[in-house]
Amino acid sequence: MQKNLSAEQISHYRTEGYLVLENFVSKPWLDRLNAVTQSFVDLSRKVSTSDKQFDVEPDHSADTPRLRRLNSPVDQHPTYWEFASSSEIVDLAESILGPDIKFHHGKLNFKYPQGGEEVKWHQDIQFWPHTNYDLITIGVYLEEVEEGQGEMGFIPRSQASELFDQYDESGERWTGYIKDQDLRRVDTDKAVFPTGGAGTVTIHNCRMIHGSYPNDSTKWRPLLLQTYTAADAFAYTDLVRRSPHGEELIRGKAAKWARHDPRPCQVPPTKIGTIFQAQQKESTT
Ligand SMILES: O=C(O)CCC(=O)C(=O)O
């Protein structure tokens, strides 16, 4: 059965730039995703520093794994790919992007208890610029998320406003976040931090300003994120083509013409690591 969004929900996404669907993902899917995720946490005990597969906190260890991210889960296990390419969340993507859709990339961000690093306010599209802005990220909380657990926050309507420069003051170093002086032009006091039970879904536009605070709670916060593009949005950089599934058509027909939005987009350096590495000024793997 298709799980399309209502006209009201689509209108909320278009105006506010984001949408939340509490407890959307079914229990059988959550059970499968959580089982596979646990196996990767166990596998991460073998690494002491970040590598191509895992992005780990500085105090990660075999005894006490503290993962920041499992990179590109769809390339690590078929369950993640099946979920991203043919589960009910693709119906959500279709409701917003139309019938012709490409998968762009995915990641699984964890936020371990009592720590779990902050993700500073940023916009996604400067990480992977495209010919237009019909790109969305669908986040799935694999477990219940409550206030103070590092839940993702959004600044409503910020997708309709400016795109920010995500290089540092010198203009030389990519930081992947919006500078404090620029944040003065942003309604951060209007930020919303949705919470919900396991399977709660967030959808946000690629221009939306979003971020999250550290996780002060005693529970981890696994958040599986997958990004989709309208088939006629084409990437300016080859970052995602490093994954075999990057830019794969998952519904409808391939576009023969690119659609161009006249609003320009900042371009990142050719080599960027994860958002954590950029924001925490770590070297990339
Ligand atoms: O994990 C989070 O809280 C936010 C992640 C995020 O915004 C990103 O990876 O772009």
The ligand as an SDF file (V2000), in Angstrom:
LIG
                    3D

 10  9  0  0  0  0  0  0  0  0999 V2000
   22.6170   14.0240   13.1070 O   0  0  0  0  0  0  0  0  0  0  0  0
   22.1490   15.1510   13.2420 C   0  0  0  0  0  0  0  0  0  0  0  0
   21.6600   15.5430   14.2840 O   0  0  0  0  0  0  0  0  0  0  0  0
   22.1140   16.1280   12.0940 C   0  0  0  0  0  0  0  0  0  0  0  0
   22.8120   15.6220   10.9040 C   0  0  0  0  0  0  0  0  0  0  0  0
   22.8690   16.5680    9.7910 C   0  0  0  0  0  0  0  0  0  0  0  0
   22.2810   17.6010    9.7790 O   0  0  0  0  0  0  0  0  0  0  0  0
   23.6860   16.2090    8.6390 C   0  0  0  0  0  0  0  0  0  0  0  0
   24.3780   15.1750    8.6800 O   0  0  0  0  0  0  0  0  0  0  0  0
   23.6590   16.9910    7.6550 O   0  0  0  0  0  0  0  0  0  0  0  0
  1  2  2  0
  2  3  1  0
  2  4  1  0
  4  5  1  0
  5  6  1  0
  6  7  2  0
  6  8  1  0
  8  9  2  0
  8 10  1  0
M  END
$$$$
